[in-house]
Amino acid sequence: MEHTYQYSWIIPFITLPIPMVIVGGFLLFPTATKKFRRMLSFLSVFLLSIVMLFAINLLLQQINRHSIYQSVWSWTINNDFSLEFGFLIDPLTSIMLILITTVGMMVLIYSDNYMSHDKGYLRFFAYMSFFNSSMVGLVSSSNLIQIYFFWELVGMCSYLLIGFWFTRPVVGNACQKAFITNRVGDFGFLLGILGLYWITGSLEFRDLFEIVKNLIHNNKVDLLFVTLCSLLLFSGAVAKSAQFPLHIWLPDAMEGPTPISALIHAATMVAAGVFLVARLLPLFRVIPYIMNFIALIGLVTVLLGATLALAQKDIKKGLAYSTMSQLGYMILALGMGSARSSLFHLITHAYSKALLFLGSGSIIHSMEAIVGYSPHKSQNMGLMGGLTKHVPITKISFLLGTLSLSGIPPFACFWSKDEILSDSWLYSPIFAIIACYTAGLTAFYMFRIYLLTFEGHLNIHFQNYSGKKSSSFYSISLWGKGGSRLIKKTNSFLTFLKINTNKRASFFLKKTYRADLNVRKSSSTFHISYLNNIFFPYPQEANNTMLVPMLVLASFTLFIGFIGSPFNQEEEGLDILSKLLIPSLYFLDQNSKESTDCYQFLTNATFSVSIAFFGIFIASFLYKPVYSSLQNLDFLNLTVKKGFQKILRDKIIYLIYAWSYNRGYIDALYTKSLTSGLRRLAEFTHFFDKQVIDRIINGLGFSSFFLGEGIKYLGGGRISSYLLFYLFSIFIFLFLVVPFYFNF
């Protein structure tokens, strides 16, 4: 076993050659590198699969032998200071490695098709491979400074991938917003690291926990300062995991490609904050009030994320706020001391939400076949509906993810969310009521997304499938070359058109279109799907390269929850997850139950499932397929009496919709208080610099110039003039200055 562990340091470097080869190839051999782009993408998937096999091997050893392995070596030594690097393999590391590699590999395979037509294809895979290396290095780090190093690399990759389509101004604003918001938390994280090092003289986790515990127990340290340092450490997790009040960057991060949203902003990077809190949980436990504060932040985020997801039109932003809310559940569980529940939900949510994001990417891909690449149209649920018969496989996989996130058994998130809700009743009834209410909201907004997307009829206003009206519009192929064609819709609603496309071979795709320089720059274009040379203005199912990863993640969504199921207990009363977490005494909740009473479990499950079904019922009532169009009301169409409908719509619904659609007015508050304030300060500083500082400096320059010009006329070169000026100066001194001096 130790022979295997000794080579664990290689894991972060396995996928690193891909970005190095791509960058070097573009600098030295750009043409050849572009020709071998499919080979490089295949190699990136292959190398990540090696990391996955390595991670599975480590996980099996953790389950069977219950051991923790750590290796550290000194990097810099100077007197009493020693900076050490190393790796730590424990259950928490093993869980994160499995998540990163399995979800990452599915997303890379999916991306081969999704990004195959983009001119930045190789750049995308370089960023993704570098992110995977950085994320693996982060979760296997053995000390705080090493975590911070990889923490910043992960943030840099997120910035680059959010701004992948940087030619669009809204994308540039989104990546800058994510960068600045995360820097706020990361700066606090760095200050916390420095403060704890000043107190303890160590950055290694084991030493750090023991020293702080002894110092607090013996009253040898200022408790207020230790609390401040701990809060600063937690601020890093708040920013990275999009917790209130640093959550504002996550919805805007959806401007990046959809595979990025599935991997980085749903399953792995945003979970890094949860990972950090779990890793530092022994430190937070010994400091008063920190755990309560963590639980409170998690609870506020749970409720806020759910309410903000209620009225989103953009399917990806709706899922982003859902991610924010579910991450709040994990932080809430950690604050309550239920580390097992938090990590369990981290696992189940990662697979379910990755499935939902990949499903949304397939939906967007199919909508682009009609409206072209326009985020305001292809991602707008108000223009969707009736996609079931066009994308049946995507519909089934998306439904599985929706049921899981809603907490319906036997899907994955049911087991973990039910466990968190049960623990919340033991912690605080108020917290439990809010958490259960949010569970109902989760079921409501998730089925709202599902019903608006797949049920009813397609709501694109310019399309008329009945054939009663004829219309025309210009079409430009999203994947083909530039140039528009006039397409006329006749009463038969069939359009006969031939599109000549260039195709090339792929490792994952049998056929694909040649990349176009204008891809994803057009705002209002149309692409016509085809079948046997007859062209229909209909959505179409994604390629198998996109469907297979979705089906694999769907299988995880179906079965992964059973690893923590109380019905999966062995003779010693432990399920697989609890058995895995036994050796990790540094973050496992000490008061966790080793076994679960089946009667109590069924009682809690019945209550939580009832809440979920109530949310689904309300969503089905308000968004019946036949009334799924958003043409009349921007939020919903009701099927109740007019009087009650008017009150409900004008009073209650409007307030809820305004709060949700305007993001709780938090972004506007930040804009007015921070952005506008800083801008006014910058304008005042600019004015002061130009009008005061510059004028003083310029005035001194002009004064010296005029003084020099005046003095030069005194030097005429005549001795008689010099003697006259000298005598005149002596006369002034004797008759004016000297008497004045003696009088005083």
C-alpha positions, 0 to 999 in steps of 0.5 A: 500500500505504501508503495502506491501512496509514495507515487501519489505526488505524481497525480497533479502532474499527469494531465499537465503536459496537455496545456504545455504541449498546446501552448508550445505547439501554438508558439512553434508549430501553429499549423501542425498543432491545429491539424492534431487538435483531435489527437490532443483532445483525445490525449487529454481524456486519456491522461485524465482517465489514468488519474481516475484509475489512480484515484479509484485505487486510492479510494479502495485502499482507504475503504479496506485499510482505514489509513491516512498517508502523508508525505512532506518535504522541505522546499525553503529553509531559513533559520527557524522558517521552513516552507514545506510541500507535500501531499495528504491522502485521506478519505476527504482527498479520495472523495474529491479525487473521484469527483474531479476525475469522473465528472471531469472526464465526462465533461471533456468527452462531452466538450469534444462535440460541444466545442468542436466548431469553435475556433478556440477548441484547443485553447479550451482543452488547454484551460480544462487540463490545467484546471484539472491539474490545479484542482487535483493539487488543491485537494491533495495538499498537506498544508495551508500555503500549498492549498492557497497556491493551487487555490489561486491557480483554480481561480485563474482557470475559472477566470480564463474559462468564464471569459472564453468568448471574450469578444462579447462585452458581457462575457468580459464583464462576467469574468471580471466580476468573478475575478474581483469577487473571488479576490475579496475572499482570497485576500481574507484567506491569505490574511487568515493563513498569515495570522495563524502562522504568526500564532502557531509557527506552522501551516501543517494541518495536524500541527496547526489543529493541535497547537491552536487547541492547546493554546486556547485550552491553556488561555495562552492566546487572544481568543478574539484574534484567533476568531478573526483569523478563522473568519478570514479563512472562512471568507475564502470558502464563502467566495469560492463556494458562492455563499452570501454575500459573495455569491454575486459572481456565480450566475454571471459565470454562466456566460462561459461555455456550458461544459465549464458550468457543469465541471467548474461551477457546479461539481468541482471548483465551487465545492472547493469552499466546502472542501476547505471548511471540511478540512479546517473543521477541527480548527473551527470546532474549538473556537466559540461561535464560529460554527454557529456563524458558518451554519447561519451563512449556509442557511441564508445562502440556502434560502436566498439561492432558492428564492432567486431561482424562482423567476429566472428566464435563463436556464443556466442562471436558474441552475446556477442559483440552484447550485448556490442553494445546494452549496448552502446546504453543505455549509449549513451541515458543516456548521451544524457539525454534520460533516458526513451529511455535508460530504454525502450531499457534495457527492450526490449533488456533484453528479446530479448538477453536472447532469443537469448542466450537460442537459441544459447544454444539449437543450441550448445546442438544439435551440441554436438549431433554430435561433442561432447562437444568441444567449437571450434566445437559445437559453431563454426558457420562455422560448422553449417548451415542447422539446420532449418529442425532439430531444427525448434522451436529453429530456429523460436524463434532465428529468432524472437530475430534476427528480434527484435535486428535488429530493425524490427517492430513490435518486441520489440527492434524496438520501443526502438532503434528507440526512441534512434535514434530519440533522437540522431538527436536532440542531435548531427547529428554526433552522430546520423549518427554513431548510425544509421550506427551501426543500419545497422551493427546490422542487418547485423551481426545478420542475418549473425549469423542466416544465417550461423547457420540455412540456407544452408547445414550442414558444418561439413567436416567429415560428408557426408550425401550423402552417396557416401563415407564411413568413420568411427569415434569413438563415446563416449556418452556425457551424458553416461558413458565412453568408445568408440565405433567404428561407421561405416558409410555405403552408406545408411548413417544410423548407427544401434547402441544401446546405453544403458543408465541409466535414472532417474526421474526429476521434469522437465524432464520425462527422463534424463541420469545419470550424468557422471564424465567425462562430458564436459571434452572430446574435440573431441567426438561424440554423435549419436541422436536416433529415434525408435532405429535407429540412425542418425548422425543428430542434434536434437531439445532440450527437452521441458524444454528448449523450453518452456522458449524460447517460453515464452521469444519469446512472450515477444519479440513480445509484450513487445515493445508495452508498450512504443509504441506511439500508446499505449497512453492514454487520457493524452498522456502517454504510459504505460512506461511513466506513470510508470516513472512519479514519478521518478523525480530523473532520468527521463529526464526532457525534454522528450516528453509526446506525440509523433507526429505520422507523425514524428514517421512514418518518423523516423521509415521508415528511421531506418527500411530502414537502417535495411533492407539494412543491412539484404539485404547485409547479405543475398547477402553475405551469401546466403544459397547455399553459406553459407559454409566457406570452401573456405573463412574464412569470406564469399563467394561472388557471384560477378565477379572475378575481383571485388571479388578479390579486395573486398576480398583481400583489403576491406574484409580482413581489416574488417575481420582482425579488427573484428576477432582480436578484434580490436587489443585491447586485444593484446595492453593490453597484450603488454602494461599492461600484459607484462609490469607488468610481466617484472616488476615482473621479475625485482623485483624478480631478484632484491630481489634474487640477491641484497637484498638476497645477502646483507642479506646473506653477513651480515650473513656470515660476522657475522659468520666469525667474530665470528669464528675469535674472538673466537680464541682470547679468549684462557683463558690465562691472559698473552695473554690478558695483551700482547693484552692490552699493544699492543692496548695501544701502537697503541693508544699512538703512532698513534692515539693521534699524528694524533688527535693533528696535526689536 
